[in-house]
Every structure is written in structure tokens, then in C-alpha cells.
Amino acid sequence: MLRQPIIVAMGNVDAGKTQLLDTIRGTAIVDSEPGKITQSIGCSQIPIDVVKKISGTLLQKAKIEIRIPGFLIIDSPGHAAFTNLRKRGGNLADIAILVVDINEGIKLQTVECIDILKQYKTPFVVALNKIDLLPGWKSNTNAHLLDNIKKQNENSMLLLEKKLYEIVGKLSEFGFNAERFDRVEDYTKQIAIIPTSAKTGEGLPELLMFITGLSQKFLEESLRISIEGNAKGTVLEVKEEKGLGTTIDLIIYDGSLKKNDIIVIGSLGEPIVTKVKALFEPMPLAEMRDKKARFKSVKQVMAATGVKISAPELDNVVAGMPLRSCLPGEIEKVREEIKKEVEEVIIETDKQGIVIKADSLGSLEALVKILKEKNIEIKKASIGNISKKDISDAEINYEKEPLQSAVLGFNVELLPEVKAGNAKVLCNDIIYKLIEDFEKWQQEERKRLEAEQTEYLYRPCKIQIMKGYIFRQNNPAVVGVEVLAGTLKANTPLMKKDGSVITEVKSIQQEQENLEKAEKGKQVAVSLPNVTIGRQVHESDILYSSIPEEHFRKLKEFKKYLTQEEIDILKEIAEIMRKQNPMWGI
């Protein structure tokens, strides 16, 4: 049997995700008999008859032989729904709709969504939304999208193409080949972009037609399920319900679940074993506003669907955790399987690395995947707000690896009574921004530590005396020099290519202003005592900073604070010095 494909809408705040789903549901209610569309926890079930009515003749023209029973569309906003819809080794969403505001383009949160989709290898289509707001656009809900595009004035058509290909360009930067849906040649290699208006409904028949075709063509094997076996599900949300206490909303993606079934749920400690006390489904959509009649009790649910569970011992459950139903004799086996699955995400090792925290198992998994992709080491990854123990774990790094003495919190915060101490705490609700902030902090901290650790040391640098810039020949000599590599500091001793120390940089000036240092590429005037230009040094000579052996050893010790360029100059200096003393600096 084929289950309904699970679809999640993702995108930037205000891109129109909620309205897009509302319009699909609204159209479905208008075009079908009352009660045809059912509401599950955190999702809407759209029967295939409704899809056929919305997409009309488009499905017939595409010659799609429909075998799926409909769609399960997830309602929860933002990436939270997507990341919490996890299953071992991947994501529960079969297809994602990436909603992009045509006028705003790809924003920070959109980038995060693309990153997460890429990590989970989830197929997606782009709904290029709000076409009704393009200047001069004339909406026509009775015409097919392509026919309506052809009827627009030339400026509107050109603007649509310009905006669309800006998105194509942006997606290519992330490694995706995209094209307008009617120009897609290979569905396995190209991302389809469908212009839409959540407000008027334009493009929605094409969007539903497209995801129906994709589901039929490429997802059939993964949609095959057994509705007879034990239930497999993922916790979407944990809620307090009046009269019920702690309840969990979950998506069942395989098997069936009955009242009084034994269930095993993942947690931060040992898996929770409990029994289903009650199962609830929302009342039909038309009655959702009536809080008194919000849920109806049911005896059994089958995949794929959303359901609310009431059961004892749910206080320690967190979103994104796996859930399985089982027979009494299978409890230990299922407990071990679930424990192993959770441990794969919640990391605790003795290796170096940062500490990360997130609000749910799914969010944590997404964060871990993206950090590993960027080669950022993780010492510990867990769920919940940042505690004193997390700070202690991060502070341990401070002496040996200060750049890893950090706690990254995604959708969580530092507990009020906890002090950050020597650990850097960074929190954000956008993964992309969180990592950006961390990398920026590392960069600044590296510079601070570098200055602190190497402040009293002579730094490696290489300069050249410029032709035609001899301002004074001696007592002291004043010449123009170009810094070829490294950083030239005042009071740095200088040597020639043969290793003979001839002078030092008494002062540095640029445009009659005294400088403490000059970086690579700068041209400055320097005063050099105890030399005469034309005798000890000449125009075009290349000079190196003369680094005492003790300083050289220290610089090697603090190598991680040096640039690659400085390391290269150090090697040149060592080669010069070892011509006279092969053991120099060793």
C-alpha cells in the first residue's frame, strides 16, 4: 500500500508559507463536499480527489496515472517542523516546498532552509510567491498559469523572468540547477520553480500537479508501507493540555497505533516505556476555531497521519524524538534500537571541540550536520537550555584550545542563574547566522590571542628598499620601503639575505604620520641607523626581520596564531640562518 507523501513548506518569515497552505486548504473546502478534507495534529490531509479538483485538466494533460491517496501537508511554521520530522539517517518529509518571496529573493532564513534540505538530501520545489505584487501584474484565477503569464504586459513578463533567473543564479551558488517548471528537462537533476500567489491561488494547481508527478515518478518505493505492523513515528511537539496534562503531537509514518498499545519514546536519558491512554484527532477543519470541540477521541490511527497522544511519563519527552509501538516481548529490543538512534545525534566525547545545544533532536541533528560539513569539531551536543555543566565543558578548552571554548545555542538560551565565565556563549534561532557569529568570534579572538601571545616577539616580515626613494643616506638613513610579506613593526632588527644583521627600524612614517606597524602591500618611510645607503644597503635590496632564535622557537609554538604567509617567511629565515648553523631554531 502507498501512503500519502509528507510535504513541508519552508522559507523565510513572511514569504507566505502559511497563506500558501491556507489557500490550498481553503480551495479544497470550496471545491469539495464539506468534511472531505481532514485535519490531523500539525498537518492537513488532502485527499487525491481534492488535488484532482484543484489541478483540473493539468493532471490529464501531464498523463499522470495517480496511485497515491493524497498528501499530508505539515502546518507547523519554519524549519522547526522540518527538523523535527526526522527519522534515522534522514528526514521524514518526502518533498519540501521552499517558499520564496519574488520581491525579496533569497534571505538568511532561506539560506538556512537550503542548507538543511541539502544536508538531508530532501527533494524540493520552489514556490516563487507573491507574483500578484509584481508591478502591473494582472491576476486571472480562471486561466492556467502559463496562459496567464503570456497575457501579461511586456514589462511584467520581463520582470518575472528577471526575478526568476536571479533565484536560479542564487540556487546555483548552492550547487542546485534550477529552472522554471515548464522548462525542466530532467527532474532528477533540476529544481522546478513555480511562480505562485498564495493570495489569489495562481500557480497552486501547477504546484500540486508538479508534486503529484514527482511523488508518482520518484517516491513510489519509499511510500510503500504496512498499515498492519507496529507504529513508527516522530514527536513533532510536546504540549500541556488542560485536563490531559503533558501530551505529545506526533506524525505516524508507518504501521498503525491503537489505544492501550505499548510505546517506546526516545529521551535524553533512558528511553521512556509507557502505554497509550488516549488518541486524539482534531475535529473537521470547519470546527477548529471552537476550542470546546477541538479534539475527538479515536481508537486507532494509521500511517501517514498526525495524532495527539495522552499517556503517563511524558514529561521528559522532547520534540524530534523517535517513537515505536511494540508487543510486551519486544520492549528491550526496541529500547536498544531507539537508544542507539538518539545516541547517534547526542554526542559526548573526550575529543576537543565546541559544545552545542538545541531545542529538539531534529534541530540538533541539522546543526551537527552543518557544523561537520564546515569541519567544526564538536565535543558535546545535547538538547535544552545552556546549563552550568555546558559552560564547564566549554571552559575546559580555554587553556589548550581557547578558540573552542564556546557554547552554541540554537533556539535555546543561557539559564538565568548561569554565568558564562571563560566560555563564549552564542545563541541564535537561525543556524546560518549562529555559525556566522561563531566564525566571526573565532576570527576576532584569534587576533586578540595572537597579539597577547606574540606581543613581545619580533614578527616575521620581508621588505624591499624602493628605487628613487632615498630621502637621506645616513645618520640615520631614511628610505621608502614596500612590505612584501608579513608585518613590519617599529624597533624590528633587519638582516640581509646572507643573515648579517645590519640595522633596525627606528621609526615608520606614512604621509608624515608615525606608525607602530605596516602590513603587507604598504609603502612607508623608515629610518635605519648605523647604515649608509650605497654601502651596507642599496636600492632594491630585500631585507628580512632578524628574529632571535628564542623568538623563532616561541613563534613556532604559537604557529596557529600566524598566517600562512608569516609561516612561509619564517621558513625562509630559518633556511638563511641554518646555512651558518644547521641546528638553528631546532
N, C-alpha and C positions, 0 to 999 in steps of 0.2 A: 504493500500500500504506500502511496505517496502522501507525505504530509504537506501542509502549507509552507511555502518558503517564508522565512522570518526576515522582515525588512526593517531597517533602522534609518531614520532621517538624521543626518548630521550637518553641522555647518556653524558659521559664526552667529553670535547673538543678533537678532533682528534680520536674519537672512530670509526668514519666512517659513521655517520648518513647521512650526505649529499650525500656521494658517494653511499650509500645503496639505497637511494631514486632515485638518478640519474640513477643507474643501472637498477632499476625496470622500470623507465620511458623509458630509452634507449632501454631495451629489448622489452618493449611494442611497441615502434615505429618500431623497426626492425621486430617484429613478426606480426604486424598488418598493415592494409592499412593506408596510410597517413591520418592524421586527426582523427583517431579513438579515440585517447586519447586527452582530452581537458584540458586546463589549466585554473584553477579558481584563484581568488586572494588568494595568500598564500597557495594554495593547488593544487593538481593534481587529476583529476577524472579518475580512472582506470576502464573502463567498464569490466563486468564479462567475456566477450569474450577474452579479453586480459589476464585475470587471468587464464582462461582455457588453453590458448596457452602457457603461461609461465609454468604452473604447469603440463601440459601434462597429462600423464596417472595416475599421483598421485591421482588426484581427483576421477577418476574412481575406482582405487583400494580401496580408502577410502570409496567408496559408499556414497559420499556426494551429496544429492539432492539440487541443487543450486536454491535458490529463491531470493537472494539479487542481486541488479542491478550492483554491483561493489563496489569499495572503493573510499573514499575521503581521500587522504593522505596529511597531513599537511606538508608544506615545511619549515616553519619558524624554525630557529635553536634554540637549547637548551630548557630550561624549560619555556622560555617566552611564546612560543606558547601554551604549555600545560596549564600553569596557567591562561593565558588569555582566553582559551577556557572554560570559566566557565558558568554554569547555576545554578539556585537556588538549593542549597542543594547538589551540586556535581560538576562533571566535564563533559564537553561536549564530550570529547574523549571516544569512546566506547572501544577501545583497544589501548594500548601503546606497542611500540616495544622498549625495553630497549637494546640499542646497547652497548656492552662491548668489548673492545679490548682484545683478548685472551691472548696477551703477557703482557698487562699492568694490567689486572684484574680490580677489583672494586676500583675506585678512589674517591676523595672527592665529585666531582660533581655527580658521580654515586650514592653515598650515599644520596645526596640531592634528586635526582630523585626518588630513592626508598622510601624515607620519604614522598615525595609528592604523589606518587602513592598509598602509604599505607593510607595517610590521606583521599584521595578521593575515596578509595576502587575501583580503576580502574583496570580491568583485564589487564595483560600484559604477553608478551612472551619475552625471552631473545635471541637476535641475538648475538651469540658469534663470533665476527667478526675477520677478517684478518687471517683465517686459512691458507691462501696461504703463509703467512710469517713464519709458523712453520718450523723449520729446517728439510730439507729432504722431505717436503710435495710436492707431485706431483698432480698438478691440472688437472682435467678432466671435462670439461664443458658438455660433451655429456653423462656422466653417472649420475645416481641418486646419491645423497649424500651418502647414506648408502653403496651403491655398491662401490663408490669411497673410502670410509673410509676403507673397507675391503681389497682394493688393495694397501693400503699404506704399507711401510715397518714397521716392528715391533716397532722401536723406535718412529716413527711419531705417530703411533696409541696409544702407551703408553703415549706419551707427551700430545696428545689431551685429553685422559682420565684424566690425572693428572690435566691439566689446567681446564677442565670442572668441576671436583669434588672440585677444590679449590673454584670455583664460587658457587657450590652447598653448600659448607660449609659456605661461607660468607653470602649467602642469608638466611641460617638457623638462623644466628645470628639476622636477622631482622624479624624472625618469618615466613619465607616462606619455604615451602617444594618444592624443585626443582629437576628436573631430565631431562636427555637427552630426546628429543621429542618422540623418538620411544619406550622409556621405561616408559612413563607416563601411570599410571593405572587409575587415577581419575582426570579428567580435572577440577573438581570443587575444588580440594584440592592441586594440584601440578602445579608448574610453569614449562612450557616447555622451554628447552634450545636448540636452533637450531644453530649448527655451520654454519657459513657463510663466504663468501668472497665477499665484495662489489665490489672488483676489477674484479674478474673472473666471478661472478654471481653464484658461487657454494652455494647451500643451499637456494637460493632465491625461487625456485619452492616449496621447502618444507615449507619455511616461509609463502608464500602466501596461500599454501594449508592449513596450520595449522590455520591461522587467518580466512580463509573462513569457516572452520569447526567449530571453536569456535563461530563465528558470527551466523552461522545457528543454532547451538545447544543451545546456551545460551542467545543470544541477540535479538531473533526474536521479542519478545514483546516490547522491548524498541526501536526497529527500525520501529515500525508501526507509520505512520504519516498521516496527512491530507495535501495534497498539495493545497487544495482549500481555507483553512482558512487564518487568519491573520498571518503574518510572525513573527517568533520568532528567534532572532539572538544574537550574541555576537560580540562586537567590537574586532577585532584582532590587528589592528594598526590604528593610526591617522597619515596622511601624507599630506604634501604640494605638490600639483601637478600644474605644470606650466599651466596657462590658466584656471584652475579649482579652485584654492585656497585650502582651507582645505577640505580634503576628508577622508572618513573612509573605511577601508577594514574590512569586517565582514563575519562571517560564518552564513548562514541561516540554522537552523536545523529543522524548522517546518514551514509549510504553504508556501505561495508564496508572493513575493513582486513585485509591479508594479511601473512604473513611475507615479508621482503625488500622490502616497499614503501618508497618514499622518503617521509619525513615532514619537515614544516617546523614548528618549535615556536617560539612567541614567547619572548623573553628580555629582560633589561634592556638588553642591547646589541643586536647584530645577531641576527636570527632564526637558530635552530640548524637546520641541514640534516643529517639523518642517515638511517640505514636500519634498519628493524625487524629485530633479530636473532632475537627470540623473542616470542611472545604467550602469556600465561598466564591461565587461568581457575581459580578455586578448585574444589576437589573438591566433590561434593554436600554439602549442609548438614550431614548427619549425621556427616560425617568432618572437619569443620572443626577440631575440637579436636586431631586428630592432626597435629602440626606436620610430621612427616616426609612426609606425603602431602598437603600443603596445596594445592599447585598442580598443574594438569595443563597440558601444552603443547598449544596448538591452532594450526591453520594459518590460520584465518580467523575474524573476528568481524563481526557485522552489527548495525546500529543497531536499537533503542536498547539499549546494554549497557555494562557496566563491564569493563575489561580491564587487565592489567598488561603493560607493555612493557619489554623489555630491549633497549637499543641503545647504541652509542657516543655520547660527547659530551653526556651528560645532566646533568653536574654543575651547570651554570648555569640549569637549568630551575627555575621557581618555580610554586607552586600557582596555579590560576586562569588560566594561560596558554592561548591557543588553539593547537590542533594541526590540521594538514591533511595528508592524503596527496596525492601528485601524481605525474605522469609526469615523466621527465627534462626534457622541453621546457617544462614549466610551472613549474619551480623559481623562476625570477626573478619571475614574475608573482605567485606565491603568497607569496614572501618579502616583496614590497612590500605586499601586502594585509595580511599579519599584522603587519608593522612599523607600518603606519598604525593598525591596530586597537589595538596596545599603546600607541602614542603618544597616542591619544585619552584614555587613562587616566593615563599617567605624564606629568605636567605639569612643564614647566620654562620659565618666562617671566621677563622683566625687570620685570614689574609688582610692585607692593607686595603683601604677603600673608604668611601663615604658611607654615611648612614642615610637611608631613605625611608620615609613614611608616606602612606596614602590612606584615603578614606575607605577603600574597598579592595578586595582581592583583585578584581579586574583592572582597576586603576593602577594598582601596584605592578601588576604584570605588564601593563602597557609602558609604565615608567621604566621598569627594569629592561625591557626590550630596547627602548630608545637609547637609554644610557649605555647599554652594552654595544649597540650599533656605533656609538660615538667613542668607544673604548674607555669609558669612565668606569673605574673599578668600584665595586660595591662590597662593603664589609658586612652590612646588615640591612635587610629590607623587611619591613613589617607594617602592620595596619594600626591606625588610631592616631590620636594627637601626640605631639612630641613630649616625651616624659624626661624625668631626671636621668633615667637609665640610658636613654638615647644620647643625651648630652655627654654622659660619662664615656660611652662607647666612642663618641667622636673625639673627645678630648684626649683619649689615649694616643691618638695620632699626632698630637700637637708637637711633641718633641722630635720625633723621627720624620714624620711626613706632614708638616703644617698645612700644606695645600689640600690635604684630605681631611682636615679637622672640620668637617662640615656636616650639617643635617639638612637634607632637602625634604620639604613637606609639600605634598600635592593634595590640595583640598583639605588640609588639616592645619592646626595652629599649635603654637607653643603653649603648654598648660600654664595658667596664670601664675602659679607659685614657683615655676621653674626658671632659673637664671641660666643664660647661655654660656657664661664663663668664657673659656678659650675656644669654644666651638662657634663656628659661623652658622646661624640658622637662617635659612631662606625658605619662604613659603609663597606659593602661587597657585591659582586654580587653572593655569594654562601650562601644560608640560613644557611646551616650546619656550615660553618666557622663563620658566623656572630654570631650565638648563642654560639659557642665555645669561641669566643673572649669575648662575654658578660660575660659568666660564669667565664672565667679566670680573667677578670677585677674585678668582684664581689669578687672573692676569695682574690685577692691582696688588694682590697680596704677594705675588712673585716679585714685583718691582720693589715693594716695601722691604721684603726679606733680603733681597739682593743688596739693596742699599745698606741695610743693617749689618749683614754678614760680611760684606766686602768693602765697607766704607773706608777703612784704613789701608786697603791694599792698592798697589799700582795696577790699573786695569790694562789689558792688552789693547794696543792700538798701533796703527800704521799710518804715517803721514808722508806727504811729498812736498818738498820746497818748490813753490811755484816760480816759473820763469818770469822775469820782469817785475818781481815784487820784492826787491831788496830795498827796504826802507833805511837800513843802517847796517854797516858792515860788521861793527863790533862794539864792545863796551856799553851795553850788550848789543848783540846783533838783533835787528828787528826785521822779520821776514813774513811774507804771506805764505801760508801752507794750506793744503787741502787734506782733510781727514779721509783717507781711503777706506779705512775699516776700523771698527771699534769706537771707543770714546776717548778723546784727548782731555786730560784733566790738568789743571794748574799744578805745578811742582812735580810733574812726572819726569823722571830721568830718561834721556833718549840715547839710543845706540845706533851705530851703523850696521850694515849687513854683515860685517865681519865680527860683530859682537863687542866692539870697543865703545865704551860709554864716553860720550864727548861733551854733553851739556844737559841742561834740564829746562823745562818750560817754566820760566819765571812768572809770566802772565799771558793771558789770552784776551784779545780785543776783537770786537766786530762793530764797525761803524762807530768807533770811539767809545764803545761801551765795554766795560770789563766783564768777562765771563768766567765762571768757575770751570765749565767744561764745554766741549764742542763734539757733536755726534758726526757720524759718517755722512759725507757729502758736503759738510760745511767748509767754507773757505774763510780763514781767520788770520789775524796778525798775531805773531807770538814773539816774545823777547827771549833770546837764548844767550846766557852769559858764558864767558870763557871760550868763545869760538870766534873765528873771523871767517866771513863768507869769502870763498875763493881759496881758503887754505884747508881748514879741517872739514868744512862742508861746502857744497856747491849747489847751484840751481839744479832742479830736477832730482836731487838726491832723495832717496826713500829712507826714512828713519823709523825705528821701532821703539816702543816704550821698553826701557830696560827694567825687567822685572827681577827682583832679588829671588834667589832660589826658594827661600822660605815662603815668599808671597806666591810663587808658582805652585808650590805644594798645596797651599791653602785654597788657591783658585781651583785646583783640580778637585779638591774636597767639596767645594761649592759649585761644581760643574753644572748642576741642574739650574742654577740661577744665571748662567751665562748664555748668551745667544750662540747659535751655531757659528756665526761669523767670528765671535770672540774666541771660541774653541779652536777654530782654524788658525787664527793669528798666534794663539798660544803654542800650537804645534810648530809653526814657522820659527817662533822664538826659541823653542826647545831644540830644534834642529841646528839653529845658529850656535847656541851655547854648547851643544854636545860635540861640535867639531873640535872644541878645545878640551872639553871634559865629558867623555861618553856617559858618565854616571850622573850628569847634572839633572837635578829635579827628580831623580828616581828614588 
